[in-house]
Every structure is written in C-alpha cells, then in structure tokens.
C-alpha cells in the first residue's frame, strides 16, 4: 500500500487513496480538487481551443446538441404527452432544472468566495455552469413512461419471465437489473463507449460527471429504496473520477464500493426537487386536475401572511386577471424563495457537506415554514395528481408496453439463433453490442436500447412487434 498523501484544506488535514482505491481515511474534501476540467477518455489530451468557452460550457453545449437530450422531448414527465394543453415533458423539465441549478451554483459560489477568498479566480467560480450542465443530464437515463418504465424493468426480472435468468448471470449484474435506476443509467449513457463511439462516451469533465451521481454506491448496497449510482460495468469509471476529485470513499476493503456525494450533487438535487414539485402543481392546474383555489392556497403557504398580501396586491397592481398567469407569477415567487433557502442551507452546512456527514437533501433542512409548505405540496400531489386518472392511465399503458418489449427483445438476446430473434435483433441500432458472445453484454445492450426509446417510439415498436399495426407501403 502506498503511504497516505497529505493535503491541507483551510487548516484541515486529510489522508486518502490506498493502492486499490477501496479504503479512504480522508476527513474533508477540497474545493480546488473537487472542481476539475479533466475529461473522461481524454485525460492526457489538451486540444487547441478556438473560442472563449470554458470546458464546463463545452459540456453544456455538448449535451444541448446531443440526440440523447433531444429525445427527452418525447419522454413523459408526469402527465401524458401534451395534446391541446402543453405541459412539461422531460426536456422542458430538464431545461427549467438547469435554470434553477445555475442560480443555485452562482449564489453558492458568490457567498463561499467571500468566506474563502483563495477560491477567487479559480475553477470554483464555474460551479453554476457545472450544476446547470449536470441538471441537463440528470434525466438522460430515464426509460420511457417515467418511473413506470423503471418499475417495469425491475419487475420483469423479479416477477416476470426475466427472473429465470438469475442463474445465468453474475450476482453484481443481477443486482443491477433488479434495481434498474435511471440515475445509474444516465452515468452509463454519458461514459460508456458504445460501438463505433470514442472512449469516454460523451467525454465530459470529471466534475460534471460526478455531479449527476445522486447515489454514489453500487446496487448491492442500494437498500430498500433500490437507489444506486453506477452499474457494475461503469464502476471503474466512477472510481477513477471520484479518486481524482478526492471524493471521500466510505467502503472498506472487500465491501461494495460506496462514496460520499460530490458536494454539487446537493445543488442538482435541490434544483430538481424544487422544479419537480412546484411545476407539477402548475401543470395540474392547467389541466384542471386541481382547482385555482387549491393551487393558490398551496403556493401562498410558502409565505407569511404579510408577504401573501403583498404578493396578491402586486398581482392586482400589475393588472393580471388571467388565473393561469396569477399561478405563474406565484410559482416564480415560490421557486425564488426555495432557491434562497437551499443556498442558505448549503453555505451554512458547507463543512458537513465537505466531510461527507451531511444527511438528507437541502430541501430537508430548509426553514420550518417552507418545509411545512413543501411537505403539504407533496402530500397533496400524491393524493390529487400522481393518482389522477390521466397519470394512472399512462403508468398502466407504459408498464404493459415496456413488459412486452422486454419479453420479446430479452428473449431474442437469450436465443439469438432463432428465426424470430434474428429479425427482431436486426431492429436494434448498431451502437448496441447485441451480437456480443457473452449473455450479460447482450442483455445490457437490450436494456440500453429500450431505455433510450422515447414514449412515442416505444409505442410504435410495441404495436409493430405485437401485430397491432403494419407498415404502410
């Protein structure tokens, strides 16, 4: 074992990294090490630049122009894809989360730079851009039909015909399948070298990649919630990134890999929490699932009485009479309030975040009034929105579509020599290694293919392979 390296961060000493990268005694992470523009797959390359964009802005632009990001426009957020009334899909949700994430990161950078002047004029000033980029990427790994799609993949291997495959694959791979997680799939999508692609996947910076991994541990320690941050196939990539950035390793030798979170994950999570909950309420109002009165009551509850009166008077003074616009104005006020609250928690708890002992999310630690209002929104959403007829119908339909796709395509991967299997496999894009000699690689290729589908494309493939629709020549 190598002797421990010693570094100092604002007077704190820490030792880290043993030879096999499994054990760590580091007690505090270092901002200047945590923010790195090194790129996965191009660690030793320093290409010439012909413009003034930072490496983190390049990450952002690379995602915006990617096919994976564009596909989010046809993936369900909560409600069915829009008809005459436009509600959020995964793409608009991700753009809004990135907007809030940029504000969170910039505000944190400004306040912490005042506390730590040595961070001025360093890469730390770019954390707003890093958080915004990670926010763009946070849902890239989600399969069609939202969380119903995740559950369908898990259930296929725990309750469906896929359960018979357990004895054919390794325990680690099986754990990844039965706990399938969109967050881990996003990390795979961004880092895996698919066929015909360059090493490093999207070749993103280390700090951007670390900032999307919400659950930095293996699926074998996922717990009851089944959340984890990287498949076994990407464990080496995450370990390389985490060790380079000095992220605290929390696992002993021989244990499944587990790390503390990269601090910026908390800001990405907060941006998602804020937008997810508040924007769902706005969408539900537009769809007339909840009343104007209930919507206003929920949003006004984030403010004390005197502020509620001021907000309502401001709406009147500006001549806003349309109910939808009143909700939009109030929603913006709530998001601003929650953003400020989360920045305060992050700055106040910086030390706990850097030493890996901070528990829960930033939202969990906001002031009592906002916490009560936020929990009230969650409770109301569960009973009135997430269990509403349109949402349930999408979940039921999506679940059935996903189960059928998995049944057919997994069957083809297991028995590629069959006549029907050969025809079905020919539909799979060439970037997926469906012709690999080993079963695990073929199974993962099918998971990659299906999870990357849009809702509309999944429905189209389902109808064709089920004989419900025929191509029109």
Secondary structure, 3 states (H helix, E strand, C coil): CCCCEEEEECCEEEEECCCCCCCCCCCCCCHHHHCCCCECCCCCCCCCCCCCCCHHHHHHHHHHCCHHHHHHHHCECCCCCCCCCCCCEHHHHHHHHHHHHHHHHHHHHHHHHHHCHHHCCCHHHHHHHHHHHHHHHCCCCCCCCHHHHHHHHHHHHHCCHHHHHHHHCCHHHHHHHHCCCHHHHHHHHHHCCCCCCCCCCCCCEHHHHHCCCCCCECHHHCCCCCCCCCCHHHHHHHHHHHHHHCCCECCCCCCCCEECCCCHHHHHHHHHHHHHHHHHHHHHHHCCCCCHHHHHHHHHCCCCHHHHHHHHHHHHHCCCCCHHHHHHHHHHHHHHHHHHHHHHHHHHCHHHHHCCCCCCCCHHHCCHHHHHHHHHHHHHHHHHCCCCHHHHHHHHHHHHHHHHHHHHHHHHHHCCCCHHHHHHHCCCCCCCCCCCCCHHHHHHHHHHHHHCCCHHHHHHHHHHHCCCCCCCC
